C-alpha cells in the first residue's frame, strides 16, 4: 500500500476529531479552530497532489518503456 493512503486517511480522521471536539467540547477559540482545520485541509491536499504526481510519473515511465507494457 502506498504511504499516501494511510497518511491521507489519518489526516481526514484528525480533521473529523478536531471538528467533533470543537462541536461538543469547544476546546479552541473559533479563530484557532479555523486555523487548525485549514492546516489539516492543506496538508491533506498536499498528500493527495503528491500521490497523484508520483502515480503520473510512474505511469509515464511505464508508457515510455515498451518492455513493461507486455
Buried (B, 14 or more C-beta within 10 A) or exposed (E): EEEBEEBBEEBBEBBEEBBEBBEEEEEBEEEEBEEBBEBBEEBBEBBBEBBEEEEEEEEEEEEEEEEEEE
